[in-house]
């Protein structure tokens, strides 16, 4: 890829990033417009965090995969609020386009797209749980009912595909020794500039995937289980969350 093609790809990445940042921000503002709506969003996210911990207990207990599993389930796919990270990206986007390699920009773009899509799906799920009077006592049965009423199976599958793409991107990034040096050099300036969350996301992702080595088996496991869960929930399978059997 020559210099002009690289610049065009970076600008394309920047436009996608702006769009996803704006979508995620608008959805978060709507979800947090009052203490009551913010609380409902938090209740759902706490339940989903516990669900992820149950469904991936084996990976979280694995010497090789535990760190990467924690990163995927908290920094990428879990209940964490990414407002600070996304605000940082939005604030210095022109600088990021100049400083970061294309692979790092693509990784951030994928992560923010997951964030925006997750906010959209969570908002719809909260509405259905609240409508059924179950937001204060979420369990597997009423969560499954709300999940089916939301529909959006294509969006659920898109979410899983994005997680896989982000994992693959992090694995490729972790093979580039120069990235490690750049991230270490950026650590103190990033924190002094108020960009700690963004830097932590990149550095944590890079470090965990570098230490893990080949990520195929790990990412296959997450992708297969989440696809199985989507099928179980939409097909009305009994005990849909029993993914370790």
C-alpha positions as CSV (number, residue, x, y, z in Angstrom):
1,X,0.0,0.0,0.0
2,X,1.6,3.3,-1.1
3,X,1.4,6.6,1.0
4,X,-1.7,8.0,-0.8
5,X,-3.6,4.7,-0.4
6,X,-2.6,4.5,3.3
7,X,-3.9,8.1,3.8
8,X,-7.1,7.3,2.1
9,X,-7.7,4.2,4.3
10,X,-6.9,6.3,7.4
11,X,-9.4,8.9,6.4
12,X,-12.0,6.3,5.7
13,X,-11.3,4.8,9.1
14,X,-11.7,8.2,10.7
15,X,-15.1,8.8,9.1
16,X,-16.3,5.4,10.4
17,X,-14.9,6.1,13.8
18,X,-16.7,9.5,14.0
19,X,-20.0,7.9,13.0
20,X,-19.8,5.1,15.6
21,X,-18.7,7.5,18.3
22,X,-21.6,9.8,17.7
23,X,-24.0,6.8,17.7
24,X,-22.7,5.4,21.0
25,X,-22.7,8.8,22.6
26,X,-26.3,9.6,21.6
27,X,-27.5,6.2,22.9
28,X,-25.6,6.6,26.2
29,X,-27.1,10.0,26.7
30,X,-30.6,8.6,26.1
31,X,-30.0,5.7,28.5
32,X,-28.6,8.0,31.2
33,X,-31.2,10.9,30.8
34,X,-32.5,10.3,34.3
35,X,-31.3,8.3,37.4
36,X,-34.1,5.8,36.8
37,X,-33.2,5.0,33.2
38,X,-29.5,4.9,34.2
39,X,-30.3,2.4,37.0
40,X,-32.2,0.1,34.6
41,X,-29.3,0.1,32.2
42,X,-26.9,-0.8,35.0
43,X,-29.1,-3.6,36.2
44,X,-29.1,-5.2,32.8
45,X,-25.3,-4.8,32.4
46,X,-24.6,-6.2,35.9
47,X,-26.7,-9.3,35.0
48,X,-25.0,-9.7,31.6
49,X,-21.5,-9.4,33.3
50,X,-22.5,-12.3,35.6
51,X,-23.7,-14.3,32.6
52,X,-20.4,-13.8,30.8
53,X,-18.5,-14.9,33.9
54,X,-20.6,-18.1,34.1
55,X,-20.4,-18.9,30.4
56,X,-16.6,-18.4,30.3
57,X,-15.6,-19.7,33.7
58,X,-13.2,-22.2,32.1
59,X,-11.4,-19.5,30.1
60,X,-11.2,-17.2,33.1
61,X,-9.6,-20.0,35.1
62,X,-7.1,-20.9,32.4
63,X,-3.5,-20.0,32.9
64,X,-3.1,-19.2,29.2
65,X,-6.4,-17.5,28.4
66,X,-7.5,-15.8,31.7
67,X,-6.0,-12.4,30.9
68,X,-7.3,-12.3,27.4
69,X,-10.7,-13.5,28.5
70,X,-10.9,-10.7,31.1
71,X,-10.0,-8.2,28.4
72,X,-12.6,-9.4,26.0
73,X,-15.3,-9.8,28.6
74,X,-14.7,-6.4,30.3
75,X,-12.9,-4.0,27.9
76,X,-14.7,-5.1,24.7
77,X,-17.9,-7.0,25.3
78,X,-18.9,-6.5,28.9
79,X,-20.8,-4.1,31.1
80,X,-18.0,-1.4,31.3
81,X,-19.0,2.1,30.5
82,X,-16.8,3.3,27.6
83,X,-17.8,7.0,27.8
84,X,-14.3,8.2,28.9
85,X,-12.5,6.2,26.2
86,X,-14.8,7.3,23.5
87,X,-14.7,10.9,24.5
88,X,-10.9,10.8,24.4
89,X,-11.0,9.3,20.9
90,X,-13.4,12.0,19.7
91,X,-11.3,14.8,21.3
92,X,-8.1,13.9,19.6
93,X,-9.2,12.0,16.4
94,X,-7.2,14.2,14.0
95,X,-4.1,13.5,16.0
96,X,-4.8,9.8,16.2
97,X,-5.1,9.7,12.4
98,X,-1.6,11.2,12.1
99,X,0.1,9.2,14.9
100,X,-1.3,5.7,15.0
101,X,-0.7,3.0,12.4
102,X,-3.7,2.0,10.3
103,X,-3.9,-1.4,12.1
104,X,-4.3,0.4,15.5
105,X,-6.9,2.8,14.1
106,X,-8.9,-0.1,12.6
107,X,-8.8,-1.9,16.0
108,X,-10.2,1.2,17.8
109,X,-12.9,1.6,15.1
110,X,-14.1,-2.0,15.6
111,X,-14.1,-1.6,19.4
112,X,-16.2,1.6,19.1
113,X,-18.6,0.0,16.6
114,X,-19.1,-2.9,19.1
115,X,-19.8,-0.3,21.8
116,X,-22.4,1.5,19.7
117,X,-24.2,-1.7,18.7
118,X,-24.1,-3.0,22.3
119,X,-25.7,0.2,23.5
120,X,-28.5,-0.1,20.9
121,X,-29.2,-3.8,21.8
122,X,-29.1,-3.1,25.5
123,X,-31.5,-0.2,25.3
124,X,-34.0,-2.3,23.4
125,X,-33.6,-5.2,26.0
126,X,-34.1,-2.8,28.9
127,X,-37.4,-1.6,27.3
128,X,-38.7,-5.1,27.0
129,X,-37.6,-6.2,30.5
130,X,-39.2,-3.0,32.0
131,X,-42.4,-3.5,30.0
132,X,-42.7,-7.0,31.5
133,X,-42.0,-5.7,35.0
134,X,-38.8,-7.8,35.2
135,X,-36.1,-5.2,35.2
136,X,-35.6,-5.5,39.0
137,X,-35.5,-9.3,39.0
138,X,-33.7,-10.4,35.8
139,X,-33.2,-14.1,35.4
140,X,-32.4,-16.5,32.6
141,X,-36.1,-17.0,31.7
142,X,-37.2,-13.4,31.6
143,X,-34.0,-12.3,29.9
144,X,-34.6,-14.9,27.2
145,X,-38.2,-13.7,26.7
146,X,-37.0,-10.1,26.4
147,X,-34.2,-11.1,24.1
148,X,-36.6,-12.8,21.7
149,X,-39.1,-9.8,21.8
150,X,-36.3,-7.5,20.8
151,X,-35.6,-9.7,17.8
152,X,-32.7,-8.2,15.8
153,X,-31.0,-11.5,15.3
154,X,-28.8,-10.0,12.5
155,X,-27.6,-7.4,14.9
156,X,-26.7,-10.1,17.5
157,X,-24.7,-12.0,14.9
158,X,-23.1,-8.8,13.7
159,X,-22.0,-8.1,17.3
160,X,-20.3,-11.5,17.5
161,X,-18.6,-11.1,14.1
162,X,-17.2,-7.7,15.2
163,X,-15.8,-9.2,18.4
164,X,-14.1,-11.9,16.3
165,X,-12.7,-9.2,13.9
166,X,-11.4,-7.2,16.8
167,X,-9.7,-10.2,18.3
168,X,-8.1,-11.0,15.0
169,X,-7.0,-7.4,14.7
170,X,-5.5,-7.4,18.2
171,X,-3.6,-10.6,17.4
172,X,-2.1,-9.1,14.2
173,X,-1.2,-5.9,16.2
174,X,0.5,-8.0,18.9
175,X,2.9,-9.4,16.3
176,X,4.3,-5.9,15.5
177,X,7.2,-5.2,18.0
178,X,7.3,-1.5,17.1
179,X,3.7,-1.1,18.5
180,X,4.9,-2.2,21.9
181,X,7.6,0.5,21.9
182,X,5.2,3.2,20.7
183,X,2.6,2.3,23.4
184,X,5.2,2.4,26.1
185,X,6.5,5.8,25.0
186,X,2.9,7.1,24.8
187,X,2.0,5.9,28.3
188,X,3.0,9.0,30.4
189,X,2.1,11.6,27.7
190,X,-1.3,10.0,27.3
191,X,-2.1,10.1,31.0
192,X,-0.9,13.7,31.3
193,X,-3.1,14.6,28.3
194,X,-6.1,13.0,29.9
195,X,-6.1,10.1,27.5
196,X,-5.5,7.3,30.0
197,X,-8.6,5.2,29.2
198,X,-7.8,5.1,25.4
199,X,-4.1,4.2,26.1
200,X,-5.1,1.5,28.6
201,X,-7.5,-0.1,26.1
202,X,-4.8,-0.3,23.4
203,X,-2.0,-1.4,25.8
204,X,-4.1,-4.0,27.6
205,X,-5.3,-5.5,24.4
206,X,-1.8,-5.6,22.9
207,X,-0.2,-7.0,26.0
208,X,-2.8,-9.7,26.6
209,X,-2.8,-11.0,23.1
210,X,1.0,-10.9,22.8
211,X,1.3,-13.0,26.0
212,X,-1.3,-15.5,24.8
213,X,0.3,-16.1,21.4
214,X,-1.9,-17.7,18.7
215,X,-5.5,-16.6,19.4
216,X,-7.4,-18.9,17.0
217,X,-8.6,-21.5,19.6
218,X,-9.5,-18.7,22.1
219,X,-11.5,-16.7,19.6
220,X,-13.1,-19.8,18.1
221,X,-14.4,-20.7,21.6
222,X,-15.9,-17.3,22.2
223,X,-17.4,-17.0,18.7
224,X,-18.9,-20.6,18.8
225,X,-20.4,-20.2,22.2
226,X,-22.0,-16.8,21.5
227,X,-23.4,-18.1,18.2
228,X,-24.8,-21.1,20.0
229,X,-26.4,-18.8,22.6
230,X,-28.1,-16.7,20.0
231,X,-29.5,-19.9,18.3
232,X,-30.6,-21.3,21.7
233,X,-32.4,-18.1,22.6
234,X,-34.2,-17.6,19.3
235,X,-35.1,-21.3,19.1
236,X,-36.5,-21.4,22.6
237,X,-34.1,-24.1,23.7
238,X,-34.4,-25.2,27.3
239,X,-31.5,-24.0,29.5
240,X,-30.0,-21.9,26.7
241,X,-27.1,-20.6,28.8
242,X,-25.6,-24.0,29.4
243,X,-22.8,-23.5,27.0
244,X,-20.1,-25.5,28.8
245,X,-21.7,-28.9,28.4
